[in-house]
Amino acid sequence: MTCTVTVRCDTVLDNKDLLDPEKWELIPEDGVLLAETEAVFYEGESAFNVLQRVLKEQKKHLEFVDTPMYNSVYIEGICNLYAFDCGGLSGWMYEVNGEYPTYGCSRYALQEGDAIVWRYTCDLGADIGGEGI
């Protein structure tokens, strides 16, 4: 089965004043850290499994931590852009087929054709359409 994975940090472009100055050189002019990439996955794999595999294949950085309390994985950083690098409300969120799941990425079981987009938010999701998640 296949899906697509994209990683974006567009919101940082509008919040340069909040970004850790040492991180500015990491941000592409278009805010795309990973262009839409087709990925193969197997039954039972999660959005996290595919992100991890694709970033490893592309030789891009990923840092995460298991969160047993939520029975999931928390994405701390992608391409060396971490939660809180662009203010106290910043971090990574994921959407699948235009919607933000209400549970962690390692619990999201993929379906054929899913389009996964990892987005960096500077305002707890309000700036990317994921408020209230």
N, CA, C and O atoms as a printed pandas DataFrame, in Angstrom:
     atom_number atom_name residue_name chain_id  residue_number  x_coord  y_coord  z_coord
0              1         N          MET        A               1    0.854   -1.171    0.000
1              2        CA          MET        A               1    0.000    0.000    0.000
2              3         C          MET        A               1    0.903    1.238    0.000
3              4         O          MET        A               1    2.068    1.176    0.393
4              5         N          THR        A               2    0.340    2.355   -0.448
5              6        CA          THR        A               2    1.125    3.585   -0.461
6              7         C          THR        A               2    0.358    4.747    0.155
7              8         O          THR        A               2   -0.871    4.751    0.224
8              9         N          CYS        A               3    1.134    5.735    0.600
9             10        CA          CYS        A               3    0.608    6.990    1.121
10            11         C          CYS        A               3    1.609    8.074    0.722
11            12         O          CYS        A               3    2.641    7.776    0.122
12            13         N          THR        A               4    1.309    9.314    1.050
13            14        CA          THR        A               4    2.279   10.383    0.832
14            15         C          THR        A               4    2.597   11.059    2.160
15            16         O          THR        A               4    1.766   11.114    3.067
16            17         N          VAL        A               5    3.821   11.570    2.250
17            18        CA          VAL        A               5    4.287   12.271    3.443
18            19         C          VAL        A               5    4.902   13.597    3.009
19            20         O          VAL        A               5    5.697   13.645    2.071
20            21         N          THR        A               6    4.530   14.662    3.694
21            22        CA          THR        A               6    5.071   16.000    3.463
22            23         C          THR        A               6    5.402   16.596    4.823
23            24         O          THR        A               6    4.704   16.334    5.803
24            25         N          VAL        A               7    6.473   17.406    4.890
25            26        CA          VAL        A               7    6.833   18.101    6.133
26            27         C          VAL        A               7    6.987   19.579    5.810
27            28         O          VAL        A               7    7.780   19.960    4.949
28            29         N          ARG        A               8    6.214   20.413    6.517
29            30        CA          ARG        A               8    6.186   21.860    6.253
30            31         C          ARG        A               8    6.370   22.663    7.533
31            32         O          ARG        A               8    5.969   22.248    8.621
32            33         N          CYS        A               9    6.993   23.827    7.364
33            34        CA          CYS        A               9    7.146   24.754    8.498
34            35         C          CYS        A               9    6.854   26.188    8.048
35            36         O          CYS        A               9    7.518   27.126    8.489
36            37         N          ASP        A              10    5.868   26.355    7.177
37            38        CA          ASP        A              10    5.502   27.667    6.628
38            39         C          ASP        A              10    5.246   28.717    7.699
39            40         O          ASP        A              10    5.590   29.886    7.523
40            41         N          THR        A              11    4.650   28.306    8.797
41            42        CA          THR        A              11    4.254   29.271    9.828
42            43         C          THR        A              11    5.455   30.003   10.408
43            44         O          THR        A              11    5.328   31.131   10.883
44            45         N          VAL        A              12    6.604   29.374   10.372
45            46        CA          VAL        A              12    7.814   30.019   10.892
46            47         C          VAL        A              12    8.135   31.270   10.070
47            48         O          VAL        A              12    8.647   32.253   10.606
48            49         N          LEU        A              13    7.835   31.230    8.777
49            50        CA          LEU        A              13    8.132   32.370    7.900
50            51         C          LEU        A              13    7.386   33.623    8.346
51            52         O          LEU        A              13    7.866   34.738    8.144
52            53         N          ASP        A              14    6.219   33.443    8.949
53            54        CA          ASP        A              14    5.422   34.572    9.428
54            55         C          ASP        A              14    5.704   34.915   10.888
55            56         O          ASP        A              14    5.115   35.846   11.438
56            57         N          ASN        A              15    6.601   34.165   11.508
57            58        CA          ASN        A              15    6.898   34.360   12.929
58            59         C          ASN        A              15    8.395   34.423   13.189
59            60         O          ASN        A              15    8.885   33.925   14.202
60            61         N          LYS        A              16    9.107   35.036   12.264
61            62        CA          LYS        A              16   10.567   35.109   12.360
62            63         C          LYS        A              16   11.018   35.706   13.695
63            64         O          LYS        A              16   12.041   35.304   14.250
64            65         N          ASP        A              17   10.250   36.660   14.199
65            66        CA          ASP        A              17   10.613   37.308   15.457
66            67         C          ASP        A              17   10.575   36.339   16.641
67            68         O          ASP        A              17   11.225   36.588   17.657
68            69         N          LEU        A              18    9.831   35.246   16.529
69            70        CA          LEU        A              18    9.749   34.258   17.607
70            71         C          LEU        A              18   10.804   33.162   17.499
71            72         O          LEU        A              18   11.118   32.497   18.486
72            73         N          LEU        A              19   11.346   32.979   16.306
73            74        CA          LEU        A              19   12.265   31.870   16.052
74            75         C          LEU        A              19   13.619   32.103   16.702
75            76         O          LEU        A              19   14.173   33.200   16.635
76            77         N          ASP        A              20   14.142   31.064   17.327
77            78        CA          ASP        A              20   15.498   31.077   17.850
78            79         C          ASP        A              20   16.417   31.483   16.692
79            80         O          ASP        A              20   16.440   30.792   15.673
80            81         N          PRO        A              21   17.166   32.569   16.811
81            82        CA          PRO        A              21   17.993   33.059   15.703
82            83         C          PRO        A              21   18.973   32.024   15.154
83            84         O          PRO        A              21   19.328   32.082   13.977
84            85         N          GLU        A              22   19.404   31.105   15.963
85            86        CA          GLU        A              22   20.327   30.072   15.504
86            87         C          GLU        A              22   19.645   29.071   14.569
87            88         O          GLU        A              22   20.325   28.289   13.904
88            89         N          LYS        A              23   18.336   29.085   14.511
89            90        CA          LYS        A              23   17.580   28.125   13.699
90            91         C          LYS        A              23   17.168   28.677   12.337
91            92         O          LYS        A              23   16.733   27.913   11.476
92            93         N          TRP        A              24   17.297   29.994   12.121
93            94        CA          TRP        A              24   16.773   30.596   10.903
94            95         C          TRP        A              24   17.346   29.957    9.651
95            96         O          TRP        A              24   16.625   29.790    8.667
96            97         N          GLU        A              25   18.623   29.595    9.658
97            98        CA          GLU        A              25   19.248   29.011    8.467
98            99         C          GLU        A              25   18.675   27.640    8.110
99           100         O          GLU        A              25   18.898   27.154    7.001
100          101         N          LEU        A              26   17.946   27.013    9.022
101          102        CA          LEU        A              26   17.341   25.705    8.770
102          103         C          LEU        A              26   16.029   25.798    7.997
103          104         O          LEU        A              26   15.534   24.791    7.492
104          105         N          ILE        A              27   15.465   26.996    7.901
105          106        CA          ILE        A              27   14.132   27.163    7.345
106          107         C          ILE        A              27   14.223   27.478    5.849
107          108         O          ILE        A              27   14.764   28.518    5.474
108          109         N          PRO        A              28   13.705   26.598    4.990
109          110        CA          PRO        A              28   13.713   26.867    3.543
110          111         C          PRO        A              28   12.824   28.067    3.213
111          112         O          PRO        A              28   11.871   28.356    3.937
112          113         N          GLU        A              29   13.137   28.756    2.129
113          114        CA          GLU        A              29   12.371   29.940    1.730
114          115         C          GLU        A              29   10.896   29.643    1.510
115          116         O          GLU        A              29   10.049   30.509    1.727
116          117         N          ASP        A              30   10.584   28.425    1.081
117          118        CA          ASP        A              30    9.178   28.062    0.839
118          119         C          ASP        A              30    8.546   27.325    2.019
119          120         O          ASP        A              30    7.365   26.978    1.977
120          121         N          GLY        A              31    9.329   27.090    3.065
121          122        CA          GLY        A              31    8.790   26.419    4.246
122          123         C          GLY        A              31    8.608   24.919    4.101
123          124         O          GLY        A              31    8.006   24.290    4.972
124          125         N          VAL        A              32    9.110   24.330    3.029
125          126        CA          VAL        A              32    8.954   22.892    2.803
126          127         C          VAL        A              32   10.243   22.173    3.195
127          128         O          VAL        A              32   11.281   22.345    2.556
128          129         N          LEU        A              33   10.165   21.376    4.240
129          130        CA          LEU        A              33   11.321   20.598    4.694
130          131         C          LEU        A              33   11.414   19.257    3.977
131          132         O          LEU        A              33   12.507   18.727    3.777
132          133         N          LEU        A              34   10.257   18.710    3.589
133          134        CA          LEU        A              34   10.200   17.487    2.802
134          135         C          LEU        A              34    9.021   17.624    1.848
135          136         O          LEU        A              34    7.866   17.662    2.271
136          137         N          ALA        A              35    9.328   17.699    0.548
137          138        CA          ALA        A              35    8.263   17.776   -0.455
138          139         C          ALA        A              35    7.455   16.488   -0.432
139          140         O          ALA        A              35    7.936   15.454    0.032
140          141         N          GLU        A              36    6.230   16.552   -0.933
141          142        CA          GLU        A              36    5.372   15.369   -0.936
142          143         C          GLU        A              36    6.134   14.173   -1.510
143          144         O          GLU        A              36    6.647   14.213   -2.629
144          145         N          THR        A              37    6.188   13.117   -0.712
145          146        CA          THR        A              37    6.954   11.917   -1.044
146          147         C          THR        A              37    6.051   10.701   -0.921
147          148         O          THR        A              37    5.387   10.512    0.098
148          149         N          GLU        A              38    6.027    9.881   -1.956
149          150        CA          GLU        A              38    5.241    8.648   -1.880
150          151         C          GLU        A              38    6.000    7.622   -1.058
151          152         O          GLU        A              38    7.212    7.465   -1.209
152          153         N          ALA        A              39    5.285    6.929   -0.192
153          154        CA          ALA        A              39    5.897    5.928    0.676
154          155         C          ALA        A              39    5.077    4.650    0.676
155          156         O          ALA        A              39    3.846    4.679    0.648
156          157         N          VAL        A              40    5.773    3.549    0.707
157          158        CA          VAL        A              40    5.128    2.241    0.835
158          159         C          VAL        A              40    4.957    1.964    2.325
159          160         O          VAL        A              40    5.839    2.266    3.129
160          161         N          PHE        A              41    3.815    1.388    2.682
161          162        CA          PHE        A              41    3.619    0.952    4.067
162          163         C          PHE        A              41    2.902   -0.377    4.077
163          164         O          PHE        A              41    2.353   -0.818    3.067
164          165         N          TYR        A              42    2.916   -0.998    5.221
165          166        CA          TYR        A              42    2.339   -2.330    5.378
166          167         C          TYR        A              42    1.205   -2.284    6.381
167          168         O          TYR        A              42    1.160   -1.406    7.243
168          169         N          GLU        A              43    0.295   -3.228    6.265
169          170        CA          GLU        A              43   -0.867   -3.265    7.150
170          171         C          GLU        A              43   -0.427   -3.170    8.604
171          172         O          GLU        A              43    0.500   -3.854    9.039
172          173         N          GLY        A              44   -1.113   -2.308    9.342
173          174        CA          GLY        A              44   -0.817   -2.139   10.761
174          175         C          GLY        A              44    0.208   -1.056   11.057
175          176         O          GLY        A              44    0.421   -0.716   12.221
176          177         N          GLU        A              45    0.849   -0.504   10.026
177          178        CA          GLU        A              45    1.822    0.553   10.284
178          179         C          GLU        A              45    1.110    1.874   10.541
179          180         O          GLU        A              45   -0.016    2.097   10.098
180          181         N          SER        A              46    1.805    2.743   11.272
181          182        CA          SER        A              46    1.228    4.015   11.689
182          183         C          SER        A              46    1.847    5.182   10.924
183          184         O          SER        A              46    2.822    5.023   10.189
184          185         N          ALA        A              47    1.260    6.344   11.116
185          186        CA          ALA        A              47    1.806    7.571   10.533
186          187         C          ALA        A              47    3.231    7.788   11.026
187          188         O          ALA        A              47    4.080    8.270   10.276
188          189         N          PHE        A              48    3.494    7.443   12.261
189          190        CA          PHE        A              48    4.846    7.572   12.807
190          191         C          PHE        A              48    5.826    6.631   12.106
191          192         O          PHE        A              48    6.929    7.043   11.746
192          193         N          ASN        A              49    5.436    5.378   11.911
193          194        CA          ASN        A              49    6.325    4.419   11.238
194          195         C          ASN        A              49    6.779    4.936    9.880
195          196         O          ASN        A              49    7.956    4.839    9.531
196          197         N          VAL        A              50    5.842    5.483    9.121
197          198        CA          VAL        A              50    6.160    5.979    7.789
198          199         C          VAL        A              50    7.028    7.234    7.870
199          200         O          VAL        A              50    7.986    7.365    7.108
200          201         N          LEU        A              51    6.712    8.154    8.774
201          202        CA          LEU        A              51    7.547    9.348    8.940
202          203         C          LEU        A              51    8.980    8.950    9.258
203          204         O          LEU        A              51    9.925    9.465    8.660
204          205         N          GLN        A              52    9.131    8.043   10.193
205          206        CA          GLN        A              52   10.459    7.604   10.613
206          207         C          GLN        A              52   11.225    6.995    9.434
207          208         O          GLN        A              52   12.399    7.305    9.232
208          209         N          ARG        A              53   10.579    6.148    8.672
209          210        CA          ARG        A              53   11.235    5.475    7.554
210          211         C          ARG        A              53   11.612    6.463    6.444
211          212         O          ARG        A              53   12.729    6.425    5.929
212          213         N          VAL        A              54   10.676    7.346    6.079
213          214        CA          VAL        A              54   10.924    8.301    4.997
214          215         C          VAL        A              54   12.051    9.261    5.369
215          216         O          VAL        A              54   12.933    9.528    4.552
216          217         N          LEU        A              55   12.028    9.778    6.588
217          218        CA          LEU        A              55   13.089   10.708    6.987
218          219         C          LEU        A              55   14.445   10.014    7.042
219          220         O          LEU        A              55   15.464   10.614    6.700
220          221         N          LYS        A              56   14.463    8.768    7.465
221          222        CA          LYS        A              56   15.723    8.024    7.483
222          223         C          LYS        A              56   16.243    7.827    6.055
223          224         O          LYS        A              56   17.433    8.007    5.795
224          225         N          GLU        A              57   15.351    7.458    5.137
225          226        CA          GLU        A              57   15.740    7.282    3.736
226          227         C          GLU        A              57   16.269    8.581    3.130
227          228         O          GLU        A              57   17.194    8.564    2.317
228          229         N          GLN        A              58   15.679    9.699    3.528
229          230        CA          GLN        A              58   16.071   11.012    3.006
230          231         C          GLN        A              58   17.253   11.607    3.778
231          232         O          GLN        A              58   17.725   12.701    3.468
232          233         N          LYS        A              59   17.723   10.863    4.794
233          234        CA          LYS        A              59   18.827   11.320    5.650
234          235         C          LYS        A              59   18.504   12.659    6.327
235          236         O          LYS        A              59   19.337   13.562    6.403
236          237         N          LYS        A              60   17.265   12.747    6.812
237          238        CA          LYS        A              60   16.812   13.929    7.532
238          239         C          LYS        A              60   16.600   13.572    8.998
239          240         O          LYS        A              60   16.221   12.450    9.335
240          241         N          HIS        A              61   16.850   14.539    9.849
241          242        CA          HIS        A              61   16.792   14.378   11.297
242          243         C          HIS        A              61   15.354   14.186   11.810
243          244         O          HIS        A              61   14.415   14.821   11.332
244          245         N          LEU        A              62   15.218   13.298   12.790
245          246        CA          LEU        A              62   13.959   13.098   13.505
246          247         C          LEU        A              62   14.300   12.775   14.946
247          248         O          LEU        A              62   15.128   11.906   15.221
248          249         N          GLU        A              63   13.659   13.477   15.857
249          250        CA          GLU        A              63   13.819   13.164   17.272
250          251         C          GLU        A              63   12.442   13.036   17.899
251          252         O          GLU        A              63   11.568   13.875   17.685
252          253         N          PHE        A              64   12.261   11.977   18.676
253          254        CA          PHE        A              64   10.962   11.695   19.274
254          255         C          PHE        A              64   11.183   11.044   20.629
255          256         O          PHE        A              64   12.292   10.631   20.969
256          257         N          VAL        A              65   10.113   10.963   21.386
257          258        CA          VAL        A              65   10.153   10.301   22.684
258          259         C          VAL        A              65    8.850    9.530   22.864
259          260         O          VAL        A              65    7.783    9.993   22.461
260          261         N          ASP        A              66    8.946    8.356   23.470
261          262        CA          ASP        A              66    7.742    7.594   23.808
262          263         C          ASP        A              66    7.032    8.283   24.961
263          264         O          ASP        A              66    7.674    8.758   25.898
264          265         N          THR        A              67    5.720    8.337   24.892
265          266        CA          THR        A              67    4.916    8.904   25.978
266          267         C          THR        A              67    3.938    7.836   26.456
267          268         O          THR        A              67    2.803    7.778   25.984
268          269         N          PRO        A              68    4.374    6.992   27.391
269          270        CA          PRO        A              68    3.531    5.884   27.860
270          271         C          PRO        A              68    2.173    6.336   28.399
271          272         O          PRO        A              68    1.183    5.615   28.277
272          273         N          MET        A              69    2.129    7.522   28.991
273          274        CA          MET        A              69    0.872    8.015   29.546
274          275         C          MET        A              69   -0.204    8.096   28.460
275          276         O          MET        A              69   -1.384    7.868   28.729
276          277         N          TYR        A              70    0.210    8.423   27.230
277          278        CA          TYR        A              70   -0.727    8.533   26.115
278          279         C          TYR        A              70   -0.617    7.365   25.144
279          280         O          TYR        A              70   -1.277    7.349   24.105
280          281         N          ASN        A              71    0.223    6.383   25.487
281          282        CA          ASN        A              71    0.432    5.212   24.642
282          283         C          ASN        A              71    0.761    5.634   23.209
283          284         O          ASN        A              71    0.203    5.110   22.245
284          285         N          SER        A              72    1.681    6.594   23.096
285          286        CA          SER        A              72    2.021    7.122   21.784
286          287         C          SER        A              72    3.426    7.697   21.785
287          288         O          SER        A              72    4.157    7.600   22.771
288          289         N          VAL        A              73    3.788    8.296   20.659
289          290        CA          VAL        A              73    5.082    8.918   20.464
290          291         C          VAL        A              73    4.869   10.418   20.323
291          292         O          VAL        A              73    3.900   10.856   19.703
292          293         N          TYR        A              74    5.770   11.205   20.895
293          294        CA          TYR        A              74    5.741   12.656   20.765
294          295         C          TYR        A              74    6.902   13.064   19.871
295          296         O          TYR        A              74    8.047   12.707   20.144
296          297         N          ILE        A              75    6.621   13.806   18.812
297          298        CA          ILE        A              75    7.660   14.281   17.899
298          299         C          ILE        A              75    8.257   15.550   18.491
299          300         O          ILE        A              75    7.585   16.575   18.603
300          301         N          GLU        A              76    9.526   15.466   18.867
301          302        CA          GLU        A              76   10.216   16.616   19.447
302          303         C          GLU        A              76   10.802   17.518   18.366
303          304         O          GLU        A              76   10.697   18.741   18.452
304          305         N          GLY        A              77   11.424   16.913   17.340
305          306        CA          GLY        A              77   12.064   17.720   16.308
306          307         C          GLY        A              77   12.152   16.997   14.981
307          308         O          GLY        A              77   12.343   15.782   14.925
308          309         N          ILE        A              78   12.010   17.765   13.915
309          310        CA          ILE        A              78   12.197   17.281   12.546
310          311         C          ILE        A              78   13.131   18.262   11.856
311          312         O          ILE        A              78   12.926   19.474   11.924
312          313         N          CYS        A              79   14.156   17.738   11.192
313          314        CA          CYS        A              79   15.140   18.577   10.488
314          315         C          CYS        A              79   15.727   19.637   11.420
315          316         O          CYS        A              79   15.987   20.768   11.009
316          317         N          ASN        A              80   15.928   19.256   12.672
317          318        CA          ASN        A              80   16.514   20.114   13.714
318          319         C          ASN        A              80   15.647   21.301   14.111
319          320         O          ASN        A              80   16.135   22.230   14.754
320          321         N          LEU        A              81   14.370   21.287   13.740
321          322        CA          LEU        A              81   13.411   22.284   14.198
322          323         C          LEU        A              81   12.571   21.614   15.279
323          324         O          LEU        A              81   11.847   20.653   15.019
324          325         N          TYR        A              82   12.680   22.136   16.490
325          326        CA          TYR        A              82   12.080   21.506   17.663
326          327         C          TYR        A              82   10.871   22.287   18.175
327          328         O          TYR        A              82   10.672   23.457   17.849
328          329         N          ALA        A              83   10.080   21.603   18.979
329          330        CA          ALA        A              83    9.020   22.268   19.725
330          331         C          ALA        A              83    9.653   23.385   20.545
331          332         O          ALA        A              83   10.736   23.210   21.103
332          333         N          PHE        A              84    9.002   24.495   20.619
333          334        CA          PHE        A              84    9.399   25.680   21.384
334          335         C          PHE        A              84   10.530   26.487   20.746
335          336         O          PHE        A              84   10.955   27.488   21.324
336          337         N          ASP        A              85   11.030   26.086   19.573
337          338        CA          ASP        A              85   12.043   26.892   18.882
338          339         C          ASP        A              85   11.450   28.196   18.347
339          340         O          ASP        A              85   12.183   29.150   18.087
340          341         N          CYS        A              86   10.142   28.239   18.184
341          342        CA          CYS        A              86    9.479   29.433   17.642
342          343         C          CYS        A              86    8.370   29.880   18.596
343          344         O          CYS        A              86    7.241   30.149   18.186
344          345         N          GLY        A              87    8.724   29.950   19.868
345          346        CA          GLY        A              87    7.778   30.393   20.885
346          347         C          GLY        A              87    7.220   29.261   21.716
347          348         O          GLY        A              87    7.336   28.091   21.349
348          349         N          GLY        A              88    6.620   29.607   22.824
349          350        CA          GLY        A              88    6.123   28.645   23.795
350          351         C          GLY        A              88    4.947   27.811   23.342
351          352         O          GLY        A              88    4.594   26.839   24.009
352          353         N          LEU        A              89    4.326   28.164   22.223
353          354        CA          LEU        A              89    3.171   27.419   21.718
354          355         C          LEU        A              89    3.507   26.659   20.442
355          356         O          LEU        A              89    2.609   26.183   19.748
356          357         N          SER        A              90    4.799   26.543   20.126
357          358        CA          SER        A              90    5.199   25.930   18.860
358          359         C          SER        A              90    5.518   24.448   19.009
359          360         O          SER        A              90    5.880   23.976   20.086
360          361         N          GLY        A              91    5.374   23.730   17.904
361          362        CA          GLY        A              91    5.676   22.308   17.889
362          363         C          GLY        A              91    5.111   21.655   16.637
363          364         O          GLY        A              91    4.575   22.331   15.759
364          365         N          TRP        A              92    5.236   20.343   16.565
365          366        CA          TRP        A              92    4.819   19.590   15.383
366          367         C          TRP        A              92    3.434   18.979   15.562
367          368         O          TRP        A              92    3.113   18.439   16.621
368          369         N          MET        A              93    2.615   19.072   14.507
369          370        CA          MET        A              93    1.312   18.422   14.455
370          371         C          MET        A              93    1.222   17.695   13.119
371          372         O          MET        A              93    1.938   18.021   12.172
372          373         N          TYR        A              94    0.345   16.720   13.057
373          374        CA          TYR        A              94    0.156   16.021   11.784
374          375         C          TYR        A              94   -1.311   16.022   11.397
375          376         O          TYR        A              94   -2.207   16.012   12.241
376          377         N          GLU        A              95   -1.522   16.034   10.089
377          378        CA          GLU        A              95   -2.878   15.905    9.560
378          379         C          GLU        A              95   -2.881   14.758    8.564
379          380         O          GLU        A              95   -1.868   14.466    7.929
380          381         N          VAL        A              96   -4.010   14.126    8.440
381          382        CA          VAL        A              96   -4.178   13.052    7.470
382          383         C          VAL        A              96   -5.427   13.376    6.656
383          384         O          VAL        A              96   -6.521   13.541    7.196
384          385         N          ASN        A              97   -5.234   13.463    5.354
385          386        CA          ASN        A              97   -6.341   13.770    4.438
386          387         C          ASN        A              97   -7.076   15.045    4.840
387          388         O          ASN        A              97   -8.302   15.121    4.753
388          389         N          GLY        A              98   -6.306   16.054    5.286
389          390        CA          GLY        A              98   -6.871   17.357    5.609
390          391         C          GLY        A              98   -7.467   17.498    6.988
391          392         O          GLY        A              98   -8.011   18.553    7.314
392          393         N          GLU        A              99   -7.380   16.456    7.819
393          394        CA          GLU        A              99   -7.930   16.522    9.180
394          395         C          GLU        A              99   -6.863   16.183   10.200
395          396         O          GLU        A              99   -5.975   15.370    9.940
396          397         N          TYR        A             100   -6.954   16.808   11.363
397          398        CA          TYR        A             100   -6.007   16.553   12.437
398          399         C          TYR        A             100   -6.571   15.493   13.385
399          400         O          TYR        A             100   -7.558   15.744   14.077
400          401         N          PRO        A             101   -5.952   14.311   13.420
401          402        CA          PRO        A             101   -6.417   13.273   14.348
402          403         C          PRO        A             101   -6.299   13.746   15.799
403          404         O          PRO        A             101   -5.456   14.584   16.119
404          405         N          THR        A             102   -7.128   13.218   16.649
405          406        CA          THR        A             102   -7.134   13.618   18.055
406          407         C          THR        A             102   -6.304   12.674   18.924
407          408         O          THR        A             102   -6.458   12.650   20.145
408          409         N          TYR        A             103   -5.436   11.908   18.295
409          410        CA          TYR        A             103   -4.566   10.999   19.038
410          411         C          TYR        A             103   -3.204   10.951   18.356
411          412         O          TYR        A             103   -3.039   11.408   17.225
412          413         N          GLY        A             104   -2.242   10.393   19.064
413          414        CA          GLY        A             104   -0.861   10.413   18.622
414          415         C          GLY        A             104   -0.586    9.682   17.319
415          416         O          GLY        A             104   -1.312    8.768   16.928
416          417         N          CYS        A             105    0.481   10.109   16.660
417          418        CA          CYS        A             105    0.835    9.596   15.339
418          419         C          CYS        A             105    1.187    8.117   15.334
419          420         O          CYS        A             105    1.026    7.456   14.308
420          421         N          SER        A             106    1.655    7.590   16.436
421          422        CA          SER        A             106    2.007    6.166   16.468
422          423         C          SER        A             106    0.768    5.288   16.663
423          424         O          SER        A             106    0.857    4.062   16.606
424          425         N          ARG        A             107   -0.369    5.912   16.888
425          426        CA          ARG        A             107   -1.623    5.164   17.020
426          427         C          ARG        A             107   -2.499    5.296   15.783
427          428         O          ARG        A             107   -3.541    4.647   15.688
428          429         N          TYR        A             108   -2.083    6.137   14.828
429          430        CA          TYR        A             108   -2.880    6.335   13.628
430          431         C          TYR        A             108   -2.541    5.250   12.613
431          432         O          TYR        A             108   -1.465    5.275   12.016
432          433         N          ALA        A             109   -3.448    4.302   12.414
433          434        CA          ALA        A             109   -3.254    3.212   11.448
434          435         C          ALA        A             109   -3.550    3.728   10.049
435          436         O          ALA        A             109   -4.657    4.187    9.765
436          437         N          LEU        A             110   -2.566    3.649    9.193
437          438        CA          LEU        A             110   -2.692    4.166    7.834
438          439         C          LEU        A             110   -3.630    3.347    6.961
439          440         O          LEU        A             110   -3.816    2.146    7.154
440          441         N          GLN        A             111   -4.211    4.041    5.999
441          442        CA          GLN        A             111   -5.067    3.424    4.989
442          443         C          GLN        A             111   -4.469    3.750    3.621
443          444         O          GLN        A             111   -3.784    4.759    3.456
444          445         N          GLU        A             112   -4.736    2.891    2.653
445          446        CA          GLU        A             112   -4.265    3.111    1.286
446          447         C          GLU        A             112   -4.625    4.521    0.819
447          448         O          GLU        A             112   -5.770    4.953    0.943
448          449         N          GLY        A             113   -3.628    5.234    0.277
449          450        CA          GLY        A             113   -3.855    6.556   -0.291
450          451         C          GLY        A             113   -3.841    7.716    0.681
451          452         O          GLY        A             113   -4.019    8.859    0.259
452          453         N          ASP        A             114   -3.638    7.470    1.962
453          454        CA          ASP        A             114   -3.603    8.569    2.932
454          455         C          ASP        A             114   -2.541    9.593    2.544
455          456         O          ASP        A             114   -1.470    9.245    2.046
456          457         N          ALA        A             115   -2.862   10.865    2.782
457          458        CA          ALA        A             115   -1.922   11.960    2.575
458          459         C          ALA        A             115   -1.601   12.545    3.950
459          460         O          ALA        A             115   -2.448   13.189    4.570
460          461         N          ILE        A             116   -0.381   12.320    4.419
461          462        CA          ILE        A             116    0.044   12.780    5.743
462          463         C          ILE        A             116    0.880   14.046    5.562
463          464         O          ILE        A             116    1.838   14.067    4.790
464          465         N          VAL        A             117    0.504   15.095    6.283
465          466        CA          VAL        A             117    1.272   16.330    6.256
466          467         C          VAL        A             117    1.653   16.677    7.686
467          468         O          VAL        A             117    0.789   16.849    8.546
468          469         N          TRP        A             118    2.945   16.778    7.930
469          470        CA          TRP        A             118    3.470   17.225    9.221
470          471         C          TRP        A             118    3.650   18.723    9.116
471          472         O          TRP        A             118    4.320   19.215    8.207
472          473         N          ARG        A             119    3.046   19.453   10.054
473          474        CA          ARG        A             119    3.099   20.917   10.027
474          475         C          ARG        A             119    3.652   21.430   11.356
475          476         O          ARG        A             119    3.329   20.929   12.433
476          477         N          TYR        A             120    4.487   22.433   11.232
477          478        CA          TYR        A             120    5.004   23.100   12.420
478          479         C          TYR        A             120    4.056   24.239   12.754
479          480         O          TYR        A             120    3.769   25.083   11.905
480          481         N          THR        A             121    3.574   24.264   13.976
481          482        CA          THR        A             121    2.677   25.319   14.434
482          483         C          THR        A             121    3.430   26.251   15.377
483          484         O          THR        A             121    4.288   25.815   16.145
484          485         N          CYS        A             122    3.103   27.517   15.311
485          486        CA          CYS        A             122    3.669   28.499   16.241
486          487         C          CYS        A             122    2.631   28.954   17.258
487          488         O          CYS        A             122    2.922   29.778   18.125
488          489         N          ASP        A             123    1.398   28.407   17.148
489          490        CA          ASP        A             123    0.301   28.858   18.001
490          491         C          ASP        A             123   -0.647   27.712   18.361
491          492         O          ASP        A             123   -1.859   27.821   18.174
492          493         N          LEU        A             124   -0.096   26.623   18.871
493          494        CA          LEU        A             124   -0.889   25.458   19.297
494          495         C          LEU        A             124   -1.906   24.994   18.256
495          496         O          LEU        A             124   -2.981   24.508   18.609
496          497         N          GLY        A             125   -1.573   25.140   16.994
497          498        CA          GLY        A             125   -2.441   24.672   15.923
498          499         C          GLY        A             125   -3.363   25.705   15.334
499          500         O          GLY        A             125   -3.891   25.491   14.243
500          501         N          ALA        A             126   -3.585   26.838   16.017
501          502        CA          ALA        A             126   -4.505   27.859   15.510
502          503         C          ALA        A             126   -4.038   28.431   14.176
503          504         O          ALA        A             126   -4.864   28.861   13.372
504          505         N          ASP        A             127   -2.745   28.444   13.929
505          506        CA          ASP        A             127   -2.205   29.017   12.698
506          507         C          ASP        A             127   -2.172   28.034   11.526
507          508         O          ASP        A             127   -1.802   28.405   10.412
508          509         N          ILE        A             128   -2.558   26.781   11.778
509          510        CA          ILE        A             128   -2.553   25.768   10.711
510          511         C          ILE        A             128   -3.885   25.041   10.581
511          512         O          ILE        A             128   -3.973   24.020    9.900
512          513         N          GLY        A             129   -4.916   25.562   11.229
513          514        CA          GLY        A             129   -6.241   24.952   11.129
514          515         C          GLY        A             129   -6.453   23.781   12.065
515          516         O          GLY        A             129   -7.402   23.017   11.891
516          517         N          GLY        A             130   -5.588   23.624   13.057
517          518        CA          GLY        A             130   -5.709   22.502   13.980
518          519         C          GLY        A             130   -6.007   22.914   15.399
519          520         O          GLY        A             130   -5.672   22.188   16.335
520          521         N          GLU        A             131   -6.633   24.073   15.584
521          522        CA          GLU        A             131   -6.927   24.534   16.930
522          523         C          GLU        A             131   -7.916   23.596   17.624
523          524         O          GLU        A             131   -8.790   22.998   16.996
524          525         N          GLY        A             132   -7.746   23.493   18.921
525          526        CA          GLY        A             132   -8.664   22.671   19.708
526          527         C          GLY        A             132   -8.325   21.189   19.733
527          528         O          GLY        A             132   -9.066   20.400   20.319
528          529         N          ILE        A             133   -7.235   20.800   19.120
529          530        CA          ILE        A             133   -6.860   19.387   19.085
530          531         C          ILE        A             133   -6.160   19.031   20.379
531          532         O          ILE        A             133   -5.755   17.884   20.567
